[in-house]
């Protein structure tokens, strides 16, 4: 299981949980598992063309990634960062 750190703007999808667990060998598989557990979650971070939304950053094992194919290691944690927007 991989620990996934959720940003506060997405707490409403995870029952107000800041940390959740998911399984998968890639970032995409992690997001699919999160969407299974928390319906609608994946669409908030990935668009209709299967691209990471521009306002979302993923850190995997302490490194920024912009690809859903990024491998997830056994000891990796995933941090989702949501950029603030508005005016």
Secondary structure as GFF3:
##gff-version 3
##sequence-region A 1 87
A	DSSP	beta_strand	2	5	.	.	.	ID=ss1
A	DSSP	three_ten_helix	8	13	.	.	.	ID=ss2
A	DSSP	beta_strand	19	22	.	.	.	ID=ss3
A	DSSP	alpha_helix	27	37	.	.	.	ID=ss4
A	DSSP	alpha_helix	41	45	.	.	.	ID=ss5
A	DSSP	beta_strand	56	60	.	.	.	ID=ss6
A	DSSP	beta_strand	63	65	.	.	.	ID=ss7
A	DSSP	beta_strand	78	82	.	.	.	ID=ss8
###
